[in-house]
Amino acid sequence: MAYLVTGATGFIGRFLVPELLRRGEDVHVLVRAGSERKLANRAAQWGSPELVHPVVGDLAQPALGIDREWIDEHRGRIDRMFHLAAIYDMTASDEDNERLNNGGTRNAVEVANRLEVGSLHHTSSVAAAGLYEGVFTEDMFDEGQELPSPYHRTKFESERIVRRECARPWRVYRPSIVVGHSKTGEMDKIDGPYYFFRALRAAGRIPNRIPLLVPDLGETNVVPVDYVAKAMDQIAHVPDLDGCAFHLVNPEPQKTIDVMNLFADEASAPHLRAVLPHPAMTLAMRIPGVQRIVAPALGVPAEVIEHTEFTCRFDSTRTVAALAGTDVSVPPIESYAGELWRYWLYNLAD
């Protein structure tokens, strides 16, 4: 058994590969020419570096730019291929999303087909659900939902590419908002709720008895990266689940303000209190120019303000069943919010 992984040094990938290495099999990693040394250093941190093998290529090239001889040599010898390489950025342009998310997925599917892999494991996102309202199940995909941003559209389209063009068995993983490691807080960049941390740190100078009055920000869904990596590894090795999608989400509803108040506690800042009902907030944010006024005041990109909450809830029945009997489950954010805050404060804050 052997693996091929794209995006291995990305945020989720760097935690997934160690899980795969624990199984004692070779892990082939797509790497750009000239980045082999970087991969070697990362492999030394992962442990079992002798099992990590660089495969020079390029996400944006046909067949991922992988040498034809390598593909011929490894045809039928890759049991599972994990495709994680993509842009995870709400602010990315249409062009970059199309080239790296859609184009990269199409190139990965081409490789999976040519290698005759045992199965392709594609990392999508709950963003594929767009602005669907109600409960979005793991069996649902194209429900006519509105896809409001380039990020949403390419997550939907890349998943459709897998469903339509992959001739090999496949599985799709849809994480929600992925934050840092639940034990160490490790995170690679400012994203999602982290955009609000600077404002909370500044609010730490305000007396706690004075609440921060904000609009109702609706519901969110946050999971730590170690849960996502462990869940992908476990589910990928459960038999008879091909052709399915899996929601790697927190099964419990999370109000955005409640989550933010956990970080307010870490910042010694006052709690947020909703004063504008959520429907009114939604309408206000649709008024041209409002996002561009609010966003700079918070230090948050307008695109993040627009998509800070979900319009639907994500059913994860299949995922929970697939993980039954393992020690893999979503920890409550209350148990690791402090780790996230401290890692941001000492490593990412300016």
Contacts in CASP RR format, 6 or more apart in sequence:
PFRMAT RR
TARGET T0000
AUTHOR 0000-0000-0000
METHOD contacts of the structure
MODEL  1
MAYLVTGATGFIGRFLVPELLRRGEDVHVLVRAGSERKLANRAAQWGSPE
LVHPVVGDLAQPALGIDREWIDEHRGRIDRMFHLAAIYDMTASDEDNERL
NNGGTRNAVEVANRLEVGSLHHTSSVAAAGLYEGVFTEDMFDEGQELPSP
YHRTKFESERIVRRECARPWRVYRPSIVVGHSKTGEMDKIDGPYYFFRAL
RAAGRIPNRIPLLVPDLGETNVVPVDYVAKAMDQIAHVPDLDGCAFHLVN
PEPQKTIDVMNLFADEASAPHLRAVLPHPAMTLAMRIPGVQRIVAPALGV
PAEVIEHTEFTCRFDSTRTVAALAGTDVSVPPIESYAGELWRYWLYNLAD
1 23 0 8 1.000
1 25 0 8 1.000
1 79 0 8 1.000
1 80 0 8 1.000
2 25 0 8 1.000
2 26 0 8 1.000
2 27 0 8 1.000
2 28 0 8 1.000
2 74 0 8 1.000
2 77 0 8 1.000
2 78 0 8 1.000
2 79 0 8 1.000
3 20 0 8 1.000
3 25 0 8 1.000
3 26 0 8 1.000
3 27 0 8 1.000
3 28 0 8 1.000
3 78 0 8 1.000
3 79 0 8 1.000
3 80 0 8 1.000
3 81 0 8 1.000
3 82 0 8 1.000
4 28 0 8 1.000
4 29 0 8 1.000
4 30 0 8 1.000
4 55 0 8 1.000
4 74 0 8 1.000
4 78 0 8 1.000
4 80 0 8 1.000
4 81 0 8 1.000
4 82 0 8 1.000
4 111 0 8 1.000
4 115 0 8 1.000
4 117 0 8 1.000
5 13 0 8 1.000
5 16 0 8 1.000
5 17 0 8 1.000
5 20 0 8 1.000
5 27 0 8 1.000
5 28 0 8 1.000
5 29 0 8 1.000
5 30 0 8 1.000
5 81 0 8 1.000
5 82 0 8 1.000
5 84 0 8 1.000
6 30 0 8 1.000
6 59 0 8 1.000
6 64 0 8 1.000
6 82 0 8 1.000
6 83 0 8 1.000
6 84 0 8 1.000
6 85 0 8 1.000
6 108 0 8 1.000
7 13 0 8 1.000
7 29 0 8 1.000
7 30 0 8 1.000
7 84 0 8 1.000
7 85 0 8 1.000
8 14 0 8 1.000
8 16 0 8 1.000
8 17 0 8 1.000
8 27 0 8 1.000
8 29 0 8 1.000
8 30 0 8 1.000
8 31 0 8 1.000
8 39 0 8 1.000
8 42 0 8 1.000
8 84 0 8 1.000
9 29 0 8 1.000
9 31 0 8 1.000
9 38 0 8 1.000
9 39 0 8 1.000
9 42 0 8 1.000
10 84 0 8 1.000
10 85 0 8 1.000
10 188 0 8 1.000
11 88 0 8 1.000
11 178 0 8 1.000
11 187 0 8 1.000
11 188 0 8 1.000
11 189 0 8 1.000
11 225 0 8 1.000
12 84 0 8 1.000
12 123 0 8 1.000
12 175 0 8 1.000
12 178 0 8 1.000
12 225 0 8 1.000
12 228 0 8 1.000
12 229 0 8 1.000
12 232 0 8 1.000
13 82 0 8 1.000
13 84 0 8 1.000
13 229 0 8 1.000
14 42 0 8 1.000
14 46 0 8 1.000
15 181 0 8 1.000
15 225 0 8 1.000
15 226 0 8 1.000
15 228 0 8 1.000
15 229 0 8 1.000
16 82 0 8 1.000
16 84 0 8 1.000
16 229 0 8 1.000
16 232 0 8 1.000
16 233 0 8 1.000
17 27 0 8 1.000
17 29 0 8 1.000
17 46 0 8 1.000
17 52 0 8 1.000
18 46 0 8 1.000
18 47 0 8 1.000
19 229 0 8 1.000
19 230 0 8 1.000
19 232 0 8 1.000
19 233 0 8 1.000
20 27 0 8 1.000
20 82 0 8 1.000
20 233 0 8 1.000
21 27 0 8 1.000
21 46 0 8 1.000
21 47 0 8 1.000
21 48 0 8 1.000
21 51 0 8 1.000
21 52 0 8 1.000
23 237 0 8 1.000
24 48 0 8 1.000
24 51 0 8 1.000
25 51 0 8 1.000
25 79 0 8 1.000
26 51 0 8 1.000
26 53 0 8 1.000
27 51 0 8 1.000
27 52 0 8 1.000
27 53 0 8 1.000
28 53 0 8 1.000
28 54 0 8 1.000
28 55 0 8 1.000
28 74 0 8 1.000
28 78 0 8 1.000
29 39 0 8 1.000
29 52 0 8 1.000
29 53 0 8 1.000
29 54 0 8 1.000
29 55 0 8 1.000
30 55 0 8 1.000
30 57 0 8 1.000
30 59 0 8 1.000
30 64 0 8 1.000
30 66 0 8 1.000
30 85 0 8 1.000
31 38 0 8 1.000
31 39 0 8 1.000
31 54 0 8 1.000
31 55 0 8 1.000
31 56 0 8 1.000
31 57 0 8 1.000
32 56 0 8 1.000
32 57 0 8 1.000
32 58 0 8 1.000
33 56 0 8 1.000
33 57 0 8 1.000
33 58 0 8 1.000
36 54 0 8 1.000
36 56 0 8 1.000
39 52 0 8 1.000
39 54 0 8 1.000
40 49 0 8 1.000
40 54 0 8 1.000
43 49 0 8 1.000
43 52 0 8 1.000
46 52 0 8 1.000
55 66 0 8 1.000
55 70 0 8 1.000
56 66 0 8 1.000
56 67 0 8 1.000
57 64 0 8 1.000
57 65 0 8 1.000
57 66 0 8 1.000
58 64 0 8 1.000
58 65 0 8 1.000
59 85 0 8 1.000
59 100 0 8 1.000
59 104 0 8 1.000
59 107 0 8 1.000
59 108 0 8 1.000
60 99 0 8 1.000
60 100 0 8 1.000
60 103 0 8 1.000
60 104 0 8 1.000
60 107 0 8 1.000
61 107 0 8 1.000
62 107 0 8 1.000
62 110 0 8 1.000
63 71 0 8 1.000
63 107 0 8 1.000
63 110 0 8 1.000
63 111 0 8 1.000
63 114 0 8 1.000
64 104 0 8 1.000
64 107 0 8 1.000
64 108 0 8 1.000
64 110 0 8 1.000
64 111 0 8 1.000
65 107 0 8 1.000
66 111 0 8 1.000
71 111 0 8 1.000
71 114 0 8 1.000
71 115 0 8 1.000
74 115 0 8 1.000
75 114 0 8 1.000
75 115 0 8 1.000
75 116 0 8 1.000
76 115 0 8 1.000
76 116 0 8 1.000
76 117 0 8 1.000
76 118 0 8 1.000
77 115 0 8 1.000
78 115 0 8 1.000
78 117 0 8 1.000
78 118 0 8 1.000
79 117 0 8 1.000
79 118 0 8 1.000
79 119 0 8 1.000
80 117 0 8 1.000
80 118 0 8 1.000
80 119 0 8 1.000
80 121 0 8 1.000
80 236 0 8 1.000
81 108 0 8 1.000
81 111 0 8 1.000
81 112 0 8 1.000
81 115 0 8 1.000
81 117 0 8 1.000
81 118 0 8 1.000
81 119 0 8 1.000
81 120 0 8 1.000
81 121 0 8 1.000
82 121 0 8 1.000
82 123 0 8 1.000
82 232 0 8 1.000
82 236 0 8 1.000
83 105 0 8 1.000
83 108 0 8 1.000
83 112 0 8 1.000
83 120 0 8 1.000
83 121 0 8 1.000
83 122 0 8 1.000
83 123 0 8 1.000
84 123 0 8 1.000
85 100 0 8 1.000
85 104 0 8 1.000
85 108 0 8 1.000
86 100 0 8 1.000
86 101 0 8 1.000
86 104 0 8 1.000
86 105 0 8 1.000
86 123 0 8 1.000
86 158 0 8 1.000
87 96 0 8 1.000
87 97 0 8 1.000
87 100 0 8 1.000
87 101 0 8 1.000
87 151 0 8 1.000
87 154 0 8 1.000
88 125 0 8 1.000
88 178 0 8 1.000
88 191 0 8 1.000
89 151 0 8 1.000
89 191 0 8 1.000
90 149 0 8 1.000
90 151 0 8 1.000
90 192 0 8 1.000
90 301 0 8 1.000
90 303 0 8 1.000
90 304 0 8 1.000
90 307 0 8 1.000
91 301 0 8 1.000
91 303 0 8 1.000
91 304 0 8 1.000
92 150 0 8 1.000
92 151 0 8 1.000
93 150 0 8 1.000
94 150 0 8 1.000
97 150 0 8 1.000
97 151 0 8 1.000
97 153 0 8 1.000
97 154 0 8 1.000
98 150 0 8 1.000
98 154 0 8 1.000
101 154 0 8 1.000
101 155 0 8 1.000
101 157 0 8 1.000
101 158 0 8 1.000
102 154 0 8 1.000
102 157 0 8 1.000
102 158 0 8 1.000
102 161 0 8 1.000
103 158 0 8 1.000
103 161 0 8 1.000
104 158 0 8 1.000
105 122 0 8 1.000
105 158 0 8 1.000
105 161 0 8 1.000
105 162 0 8 1.000
106 161 0 8 1.000
106 165 0 8 1.000
108 120 0 8 1.000
108 122 0 8 1.000
109 120 0 8 1.000
109 161 0 8 1.000
109 162 0 8 1.000
109 165 0 8 1.000
109 166 0 8 1.000
112 120 0 8 1.000
112 166 0 8 1.000
112 168 0 8 1.000
112 170 0 8 1.000
113 165 0 8 1.000
113 166 0 8 1.000
113 167 0 8 1.000
113 168 0 8 1.000
116 168 0 8 1.000
117 168 0 8 1.000
118 168 0 8 1.000
118 169 0 8 1.000
119 168 0 8 1.000
119 169 0 8 1.000
119 170 0 8 1.000
119 171 0 8 1.000
119 236 0 8 1.000
119 242 0 8 1.000
120 162 0 8 1.000
120 166 0 8 1.000
120 168 0 8 1.000
120 169 0 8 1.000
120 170 0 8 1.000
120 171 0 8 1.000
121 170 0 8 1.000
121 171 0 8 1.000
121 173 0 8 1.000
121 232 0 8 1.000
121 236 0 8 1.000
122 158 0 8 1.000
122 159 0 8 1.000
122 162 0 8 1.000
122 170 0 8 1.000
122 171 0 8 1.000
122 172 0 8 1.000
122 173 0 8 1.000
123 173 0 8 1.000
123 175 0 8 1.000
123 232 0 8 1.000
124 155 0 8 1.000
124 158 0 8 1.000
124 159 0 8 1.000
124 172 0 8 1.000
124 173 0 8 1.000
124 174 0 8 1.000
124 245 0 8 1.000
125 155 0 8 1.000
125 174 0 8 1.000
125 175 0 8 1.000
125 176 0 8 1.000
126 136 0 8 1.000
126 174 0 8 1.000
126 175 0 8 1.000
126 176 0 8 1.000
126 221 0 8 1.000
126 247 0 8 1.000
126 249 0 8 1.000
126 310 0 8 1.000
126 314 0 8 1.000
127 151 0 8 1.000
127 152 0 8 1.000
127 155 0 8 1.000
127 156 0 8 1.000
128 141 0 8 1.000
128 152 0 8 1.000
128 155 0 8 1.000
128 156 0 8 1.000
128 159 0 8 1.000
128 174 0 8 1.000
129 136 0 8 1.000
129 140 0 8 1.000
129 143 0 8 1.000
129 145 0 8 1.000
129 174 0 8 1.000
129 310 0 8 1.000
129 312 0 8 1.000
129 314 0 8 1.000
130 145 0 8 1.000
130 146 0 8 1.000
130 147 0 8 1.000
130 148 0 8 1.000
130 152 0 8 1.000
130 156 0 8 1.000
130 311 0 8 1.000
131 145 0 8 1.000
131 146 0 8 1.000
131 147 0 8 1.000
131 148 0 8 1.000
131 311 0 8 1.000
132 140 0 8 1.000
132 143 0 8 1.000
132 144 0 8 1.000
132 145 0 8 1.000
132 146 0 8 1.000
132 311 0 8 1.000
132 312 0 8 1.000
133 311 0 8 1.000
133 312 0 8 1.000
134 311 0 8 1.000
134 312 0 8 1.000
134 313 0 8 1.000
135 312 0 8 1.000
135 313 0 8 1.000
135 314 0 8 1.000
135 315 0 8 1.000
136 143 0 8 1.000
136 312 0 8 1.000
136 313 0 8 1.000
136 314 0 8 1.000
136 315 0 8 1.000
137 315 0 8 1.000
137 317 0 8 1.000
138 174 0 8 1.000
138 244 0 8 1.000
138 245 0 8 1.000
138 246 0 8 1.000
138 247 0 8 1.000
138 315 0 8 1.000
138 316 0 8 1.000
138 317 0 8 1.000
138 318 0 8 1.000
138 319 0 8 1.000
139 245 0 8 1.000
141 159 0 8 1.000
141 160 0 8 1.000
141 163 0 8 1.000
141 245 0 8 1.000
142 156 0 8 1.000
142 160 0 8 1.000
147 153 0 8 1.000
147 156 0 8 1.000
148 306 0 8 1.000
148 307 0 8 1.000
149 303 0 8 1.000
149 306 0 8 1.000
149 307 0 8 1.000
151 303 0 8 1.000
152 307 0 8 1.000
159 172 0 8 1.000
159 245 0 8 1.000
162 170 0 8 1.000
162 172 0 8 1.000
163 170 0 8 1.000
163 172 0 8 1.000
169 242 0 8 1.000
169 243 0 8 1.000
170 242 0 8 1.000
170 243 0 8 1.000
171 235 0 8 1.000
171 236 0 8 1.000
171 241 0 8 1.000
171 242 0 8 1.000
171 243 0 8 1.000
171 244 0 8 1.000
171 245 0 8 1.000
171 246 0 8 1.000
172 243 0 8 1.000
172 244 0 8 1.000
172 245 0 8 1.000
172 246 0 8 1.000
173 228 0 8 1.000
173 231 0 8 1.000
173 232 0 8 1.000
173 235 0 8 1.000
173 245 0 8 1.000
173 246 0 8 1.000
173 248 0 8 1.000
174 245 0 8 1.000
174 246 0 8 1.000
174 247 0 8 1.000
174 248 0 8 1.000
174 249 0 8 1.000
174 314 0 8 1.000
175 223 0 8 1.000
175 228 0 8 1.000
175 248 0 8 1.000
175 249 0 8 1.000
176 221 0 8 1.000
176 222 0 8 1.000
176 223 0 8 1.000
176 247 0 8 1.000
176 248 0 8 1.000
176 249 0 8 1.000
176 250 0 8 1.000
176 310 0 8 1.000
176 314 0 8 1.000
177 192 0 8 1.000
177 193 0 8 1.000
177 220 0 8 1.000
177 221 0 8 1.000
177 222 0 8 1.000
177 223 0 8 1.000
178 223 0 8 1.000
178 224 0 8 1.000
178 225 0 8 1.000
178 228 0 8 1.000
179 187 0 8 1.000
179 192 0 8 1.000
179 193 0 8 1.000
179 194 0 8 1.000
179 222 0 8 1.000
179 223 0 8 1.000
179 224 0 8 1.000
179 225 0 8 1.000
179 340 0 8 1.000
180 186 0 8 1.000
180 187 0 8 1.000
180 224 0 8 1.000
180 225 0 8 1.000
180 226 0 8 1.000
180 339 0 8 1.000
180 340 0 8 1.000
180 343 0 8 1.000
181 187 0 8 1.000
181 224 0 8 1.000
181 225 0 8 1.000
181 226 0 8 1.000
181 339 0 8 1.000
182 224 0 8 1.000
182 226 0 8 1.000
182 227 0 8 1.000
182 331 0 8 1.000
182 335 0 8 1.000
182 336 0 8 1.000
182 339 0 8 1.000
183 226 0 8 1.000
183 336 0 8 1.000
183 339 0 8 1.000
184 339 0 8 1.000
184 343 0 8 1.000
185 224 0 8 1.000
185 336 0 8 1.000
185 339 0 8 1.000
185 340 0 8 1.000
185 342 0 8 1.000
185 343 0 8 1.000
186 225 0 8 1.000
186 343 0 8 1.000
187 194 0 8 1.000
187 225 0 8 1.000
187 340 0 8 1.000
187 343 0 8 1.000
187 344 0 8 1.000
187 347 0 8 1.000
187 348 0 8 1.000
189 348 0 8 1.000
190 197 0 8 1.000
190 348 0 8 1.000
192 304 0 8 1.000
192 308 0 8 1.000
193 220 0 8 1.000
193 222 0 8 1.000
193 259 0 8 1.000
193 260 0 8 1.000
193 263 0 8 1.000
194 344 0 8 1.000
194 348 0 8 1.000
195 298 0 8 1.000
195 299 0 8 1.000
195 300 0 8 1.000
195 301 0 8 1.000
195 304 0 8 1.000
196 260 0 8 1.000
196 263 0 8 1.000
196 298 0 8 1.000
196 300 0 8 1.000
197 263 0 8 1.000
197 267 0 8 1.000
197 341 0 8 1.000
197 344 0 8 1.000
197 349 0 8 1.000
198 299 0 8 1.000
198 349 0 8 1.000
198 350 0 8 1.000
199 298 0 8 1.000
199 299 0 8 1.000
199 300 0 8 1.000
200 260 0 8 1.000
200 263 0 8 1.000
200 264 0 8 1.000
200 267 0 8 1.000
200 269 0 8 1.000
201 267 0 8 1.000
201 269 0 8 1.000
201 345 0 8 1.000
201 349 0 8 1.000
203 212 0 8 1.000
203 264 0 8 1.000
203 267 0 8 1.000
203 269 0 8 1.000
203 270 0 8 1.000
204 267 0 8 1.000
204 268 0 8 1.000
204 269 0 8 1.000
204 270 0 8 1.000
206 212 0 8 1.000
206 269 0 8 1.000
206 270 0 8 1.000
207 270 0 8 1.000
208 268 0 8 1.000
208 269 0 8 1.000
208 270 0 8 1.000
208 271 0 8 1.000
209 270 0 8 1.000
210 270 0 8 1.000
211 270 0 8 1.000
211 271 0 8 1.000
211 272 0 8 1.000
211 273 0 8 1.000
212 264 0 8 1.000
212 269 0 8 1.000
212 270 0 8 1.000
212 271 0 8 1.000
212 272 0 8 1.000
212 273 0 8 1.000
213 273 0 8 1.000
213 275 0 8 1.000
214 257 0 8 1.000
214 272 0 8 1.000
214 273 0 8 1.000
214 274 0 8 1.000
214 275 0 8 1.000
214 276 0 8 1.000
215 274 0 8 1.000
215 275 0 8 1.000
215 276 0 8 1.000
215 278 0 8 1.000
215 280 0 8 1.000
215 281 0 8 1.000
215 284 0 8 1.000
216 257 0 8 1.000
216 274 0 8 1.000
216 276 0 8 1.000
216 277 0 8 1.000
216 278 0 8 1.000
216 281 0 8 1.000
217 255 0 8 1.000
217 256 0 8 1.000
217 257 0 8 1.000
217 260 0 8 1.000
217 274 0 8 1.000
217 278 0 8 1.000
217 281 0 8 1.000
217 308 0 8 1.000
217 309 0 8 1.000
218 255 0 8 1.000
218 256 0 8 1.000
218 257 0 8 1.000
218 278 0 8 1.000
218 281 0 8 1.000
218 309 0 8 1.000
219 253 0 8 1.000
219 254 0 8 1.000
219 255 0 8 1.000
219 256 0 8 1.000
219 309 0 8 1.000
219 310 0 8 1.000
219 313 0 8 1.000
220 254 0 8 1.000
220 255 0 8 1.000
220 256 0 8 1.000
220 259 0 8 1.000
220 308 0 8 1.000
220 309 0 8 1.000
220 310 0 8 1.000
221 249 0 8 1.000
221 250 0 8 1.000
221 254 0 8 1.000
221 310 0 8 1.000
221 314 0 8 1.000
222 250 0 8 1.000
222 254 0 8 1.000
222 259 0 8 1.000
222 333 0 8 1.000
223 248 0 8 1.000
223 249 0 8 1.000
223 250 0 8 1.000
223 330 0 8 1.000
224 330 0 8 1.000
224 331 0 8 1.000
224 336 0 8 1.000
227 248 0 8 1.000
227 328 0 8 1.000
227 329 0 8 1.000
227 330 0 8 1.000
227 331 0 8 1.000
228 248 0 8 1.000
230 328 0 8 1.000
231 246 0 8 1.000
231 248 0 8 1.000
231 319 0 8 1.000
231 323 0 8 1.000
231 328 0 8 1.000
232 248 0 8 1.000
234 322 0 8 1.000
234 323 0 8 1.000
234 326 0 8 1.000
234 328 0 8 1.000
235 241 0 8 1.000
235 246 0 8 1.000
235 319 0 8 1.000
235 322 0 8 1.000
235 323 0 8 1.000
238 322 0 8 1.000
241 318 0 8 1.000
241 322 0 8 1.000
244 318 0 8 1.000
245 318 0 8 1.000
246 316 0 8 1.000
246 318 0 8 1.000
246 319 0 8 1.000
246 322 0 8 1.000
247 314 0 8 1.000
247 315 0 8 1.000
247 316 0 8 1.000
247 318 0 8 1.000
247 319 0 8 1.000
248 316 0 8 1.000
248 319 0 8 1.000
249 314 0 8 1.000
249 316 0 8 1.000
249 319 0 8 1.000
249 330 0 8 1.000
250 330 0 8 1.000
250 333 0 8 1.000
251 316 0 8 1.000
251 320 0 8 1.000
251 330 0 8 1.000
252 330 0 8 1.000
252 332 0 8 1.000
253 313 0 8 1.000
254 333 0 8 1.000
256 308 0 8 1.000
256 309 0 8 1.000
257 272 0 8 1.000
257 273 0 8 1.000
257 274 0 8 1.000
259 333 0 8 1.000
259 337 0 8 1.000
260 272 0 8 1.000
261 271 0 8 1.000
261 272 0 8 1.000
262 333 0 8 1.000
262 334 0 8 1.000
262 337 0 8 1.000
262 338 0 8 1.000
263 337 0 8 1.000
263 338 0 8 1.000
263 340 0 8 1.000
263 341 0 8 1.000
264 270 0 8 1.000
264 271 0 8 1.000
264 272 0 8 1.000
265 271 0 8 1.000
265 337 0 8 1.000
266 337 0 8 1.000
266 338 0 8 1.000
266 341 0 8 1.000
266 342 0 8 1.000
267 341 0 8 1.000
276 284 0 8 1.000
284 290 0 8 1.000
285 291 0 8 1.000
285 294 0 8 1.000
285 305 0 8 1.000
285 306 0 8 1.000
291 302 0 8 1.000
291 305 0 8 1.000
291 306 0 8 1.000
292 302 0 8 1.000
294 302 0 8 1.000
294 305 0 8 1.000
295 301 0 8 1.000
295 302 0 8 1.000
295 304 0 8 1.000
295 305 0 8 1.000
298 305 0 8 1.000
323 329 0 8 1.000
END
